[in-house]
Amino acid sequence: MFAQTPDVLLQNGQEMLNSGDFEGAEEALNEALQADPTLAPAMIALSKVHLRFGNMQKTQEYIRRAIDTDPENQEYRDEFERLNEINTLMADGQRNMQSGDLSAAYESYRVVLEKFPFFAESAYSMGLVKFREQDFDAAVDYFKKALELNHSHENARTAIANVAKNKFNEGNNSYRRRDLEGALSAYEDVLKIDESFFQAHYQIGVILAKMGDRSAAIDHYKKSLDISPEFYKGYYAMALSQKANGDIQDALSSLEEAVEIHPGYDKAYGAMGDIYIIEKQFDKALNVLNIAIQVNPQYAKGYLSLGIVYSGLEQFDSAVSNLEMATSLDSKGYKGWYRLAVAYNALGDCENAKRSAREATDKKSNFGGSWLELGVAEWCNGRGSKRAAENAFEEARNDRTWRKSAEYELDKVRNPEKYQK
């Protein structure tokens, strides 16, 4: 009922063009031409829109239509000449790029940008030259300039992302070499290039946590999650730092967020179980750990934690079955074998306790707990070998944490009468 006239649509399109709303301008100007196919100023304005998009074919098409519609208009012919100058310079730059003469290519693109400072494609092309020269900082500056001139320039956006990925991979390589400072510097560079690169925040958090600065790590995990709220690994990593800082409730909340996003995330259930074990909330621990092994029946850590819970409840038969499963899935870790030795000793099964404890000492020879359990199994309440038990307890004494316990057990072996009821 109140349809806009072609002149109003043209005016709206030109205002949008001047304000940088190129998509809106294109829509309004196309509507103007639909209403009046002979409206040459709309054709010229559309040519300017497509020039900003870097679409030279469309730009040329609309200028020619305008000239055909109004052949006497010198302004349109001048616009056509300007377009030819841009085309010539850009073509020169492309030829020089292909021939490897990067300095000449750069100069062609620079002249275009100097004469036509609104032309995003020239800024983008200058960025490509700098990228080829491996001057990545300058390349990113030009790609960002292209986006300032044309916010929908997807090639420039992709180019920035590619530079950021290259720098991110540098950080990953440094991290694998255990060069934490080098990795940290690279990840910080990534964020200078692309502040929305959430994985860089996450990796900085991982490194800061390793360095012991867990509060700063948590800040970076939060930043990664602000950018990517569905990044469940960020919640898991943040929970580990929160737990280490003693923020148990915050840690549990973060883990609950992780499993809400990814209900099959076994590690998050396992971490929740570990917290409940520390808090002596065994019923809650059993619940989440059983979910962990349901979502991943090959999750060795889940069975290990279940074994710890059942040992804490003194349900050693259940502890043994879960710990046997844990060690079958992960035979290289000493903790499962150690816990299995504890459970078998509690059941009085000295042979299986010896087998498990020996596996544990083979995996980690300086852990006193495994030697202590081996000693208990060797002594077997006086039915076993005193010498073998003493040797194991002596090994346990070498671990300061287990020294008092080892000396107590040694005294029981050497002075059994003191402990007879």
N, C-alpha and C positions, 0 to 999 in steps of 0.2 A: 504494500500500500504506500509505503514511504520509500520506495526504491531510490537510491542515490543516482544522481545524474553522472554522465561520463566525466564532466569537468570536476565534480566533487571527488569522484573516485581517483582521478588523476592527481588532484591536489593531495588527497590522503596518501597516495602511493609515493609521491615526491617527498612528503614529510617523513614517511617511514624510511625512505631511502636515506634522507639526510640524518636521521636519528640512529641509523645502523640496523634497523629492523628489515633486513633484506627479504626474508620470507614473506612478511606481511606486505611489503611493497610489491613483490611479485604478484601476490594474490590480488591486491587492489588494482594494479595496472592491467592485469589480464581481464579483470571484470570490466574495466573501462573500455578495453578493446572489444570485448564481447558486446558491450552496449553501443560502441561506435567504432567499427573496424577501420575507419579512416582517420582516427585520432593520432596523428603523427607524433605529437609530444609524448604520448604514452609509449609509443614504440621506442623513442630515444631514451626515455626513462627506463624502459625494460632493458635496453642495451646496456645501460649503466649498471643495472642490478646484476645482469649476467657477467659483466666485466668484473664486478666485485666477487662473484662466485668463481671467477677464473674460467668460465665457459666461453671461449673465444668464438666458437662457431655460432652460438646463439646471439652473442653480442653483435657479430657481423650481420647476422640475419636480420635483426631488428633495425639496425642502422640502414641497411639497404631498403627495407620496407618503408622506412621513413622518407628516404630520398625518392623512392618511386612514388610515394604519395604526394610529396611536396618537392619537386625537382629544383625549384628556384631557391630553396632555403640554403643559404651559404653555411649557416651554423651546423646543419646536418652533414654537409660535405667536410667541414673542418673536423667534425667528430670522427668522420670516416678516416681522415688523414691521421688523426691522433691514434686511432686503432691500428692503422697500418704501421705506425712507428713502434707501438708496443709489440705488435706481432714480429716485426723485423728484429728488434732487439732481443726478444725472448727466443726467437729461432736461432739467432747468433749464439746466445748463451747455451742453448741446448746442443748445438753442433760442437761448441767448444768443450762442453761436458763430455760428450761422446768421444771426442778425440783426446781427452785427457788434459786439455789446456784449462786447468781449473781457475787460474788467475784471470784469464780472459773471460771465462764464463761469468765469474763473480762480477767483473767490471760491467758486463752487459746488463746483468740483473740489477746492479747498483744504480746504473743510469736510469733504468726503468723506474725504480723506487723513488729516485730523486725527482724525476719529472712527473711521476704519477704516484704520489705518496699514499693513495688509497688502494693501490693494486696489491692485494694480498699475495698473489701468485709469485710476484718478484721477491718478496720477503721469504716466502717458502723456498724458492729456488736458491736464494743465497744461503739459506740454512742447509740445503742439500750439498752445496759446495763445501761448506765448513764441515759437514758430516764426513764427506769424502776425504777431507784433509785431516780428519780425526781431531778437529778442534770442537769438541762436543759442547763446551760451554757456549761458544759463539753460535753453534748450530741451534741449540735450544732457544737462545735469545731471539733468533730470527724466526723460528717456528712459533714462538709465543707472539711475536710481532704479527705474523700472519693471522693468528687467531684473534688478535686485537682488531685487525682490519676486517676479518670475516670470521665471526665466532662459530660458524658452521663448517669451517675448513677441516674436514675429517682427516685429510692426508697430513696436515700439520699436527693434529692431535695424535694421530698414529705414530708420526715421527718422534714426537716427544716421548710417547710411551716406549718406543723402541730404544731410545737413548737411555731412558730410565732402566729398562730391562737389562741393557748391556752393563750399566753400572751396578745393578743389583746382582748380576751374575759375577761381577768382579768381587763384590762383597761375599758372595757365597763361596767363591774359590778361596778367598782369604780365611774365611771361617773354617773351611775344611782343612786348611793348613795350620789351624789354631792360631792364626794371626788375628787376635780379637780386636786389637786397636785398628789394624788395617781394614777389617770388616766393618767396624763401627763407622770409620770415616767414609767408606764407600756407601753405606746405607744412608748416612746423613746427606751425602751428595745426591742420592736418589730423591730424597724428599725436597731438596732444593730445586730439582728438575721437575718433579711431579709430586706435589704435596698430598695428592690423593692415593699414593701408592701404599696401601695399608700393610702390605707384606714387609715393607721396610721398617715401619714402626714395630711390627711384630718381632722381626729379627733383632732390632735394637734392644727390645725388651728381653729377648733370650740372652743376649750378650751381657746386658746390665745385671740380669739375675745371676749369671755365672760369676760376674765380678763382685757379687754381694750387695749391689745397690738395688734391692728388691722394690723399694718404694718408687724409684725412677722407672724401673721395669714395668711396674703396674701402670704408671702414667702412660707409657707407650702402648701397652696392651689396650688400655682404654681408648687411646687415639685410633688404633687400628680398628677397634670395634665401632667407634663413632662413624668411621668411613664405611665399614663393611659389617653391619650388625649380625649377619648370618655366619660370620667367621668363627665357627665353634671352637677351633683350635686355640683361638685367642682367649676364649673364656677358660679353657683348660689350663693354659700356661699361666694366666692371671691367677687362677685358683691356687696353683702350686706356690707362687710367690706370696699370696695372701696367707696361705697356711704356714709358710716359713716365717712370716711376720707375726704369727699368732692370731691372725684375723680369721678365726675358724668359721664363724657364721658367714662372713663375706665369701670365704672360699667355697663353702657349701652352696651358697647362692649362685656363684659363678658356674659351678659344676652342674647345677640344676638347669641353668641357661643353656649350657653345652648340650645336655642330653635332650632338652626340649627341641633344640634345633636339629640335632642328629641323634635320634633315639637308639641308634645302633653303635654309639660311641663307647666301646668297652672300657677304654682307659679312664674315661670320666667316671663311670660307675666304680671302677677299681679305686680311683682316688677318693671317692666318697666313702667307700668301704674302709680305706685306710684311716680316714679321719674318725669314723665311728669306732674303729678299733681303739684308737688312741683315747677316745672319749669313753671307752668301756660301754658303748651302746651296741651291744652284740646283736640284738634283734634287728636293729636297723642295718647293721653291717651285713648280716646274713641276707637280708632282703635285697640290697643293691648288688651284692657280690653274686648272688644267684642270677640276677638279671644280666650281669656282666658275662657270665659263662653261657647264658642262654643266647645272647646276641652274638657271641663268638665262642663256640665250644673249644676252640684252640687257644684260648687266652690263658696262658700259663700263670700269669700274675694273679688272675682271679682265683684260681685253685689254690695258689700259695696263700693268699689272704684268707680264704675260707679255712684252710688248715690252721692258720694262726687263731682264727676265731674259735674253732672247735677245740683247739688246745686250751685257749683261755677259759672255755666252758668246761674243761676237763672231760670232753667227749672225744677221747683219743682214737677210738676206732674210726669215727667220722673224719678226724684230723688226718689219720694215716691214708684213708682212701683218697682224699683231696690232694694231699701232698705227693702221693705216688703219681697221681695224674699230672701234677705240676712238674715233677722231675722228668716224667716221660716226655712232656712237651718242651721242656727247657732243661736239658741234662747238663748244660755248661754252667749254670748259676749255682753258687754255693749255698745261697739262702734256703732254697727248697730242700736240699739234702740235709742241711743243719736242722731245720725244723722237723724233718722226717725222723732224724736221729733222736730228737727230743721226745717226739710222740712215741716212738718204739721203746725208748727207755722207760717212759711213763707206763707203758703196757707190760714191761718186763721182758720184752722180746729182744734179748741181747744180741743175737746174731744179726737180725735186720738193723738193729741200732748201729752195730759195728760197720756193717756194709754202708749204711747211709753216711755215718760220720767220716769214714775213710774217703768216700766220694767228696764230701765237703772239704776235707783237708787237702785233697788233691787239687780242688778248684781254687782254694785260697788258703795257702799254708800258714799265713800269719794271723789268721782269725782264731782267737783263743777259744771261742765258744764251741767250735767243732771239735777241737782237741779235748775239751772238757767232756763233751758227750761221748767221745771215743773212750776216754778213760773210764767213765761210768759203765759203759757197755763192756769193756775189757774186764773190769772188776766184777761186774754182774752180781752185786750184793754178796761178794765173797766166794762165788762159785767159779770165778774166772781166773785170769792171770794177774797176779799182783805186779810183776815186773812190767808187763805191757801197760797196765793201768798207770803205774808210776811214770813210765816214759811219756804217756799221753798227757798226764797232768803237768809234768815238767814243761812240755811244749806249751801247754795252756798258760803257764806262768809267764812266758815271754811276752804275752799280751797284757799290758798294764790293766786294761779294763777287766780282765778275767783273773787277775792274779789272786785276789782274796778268795774267790770261789775255788780256784785250783788248789790253793794251799789248804783250804778246808777239806776238800776231797782227798788230798794227799794224806792229811792227818787221819782221816777215816780209814784209809787203806793201811797206814802204818801203825795205827793205834786203835784197832777195831773194838777193843774192850771198852774204850771210853764211850762208845756209841751203842753199846748193847743195853737193852732195856732189862 
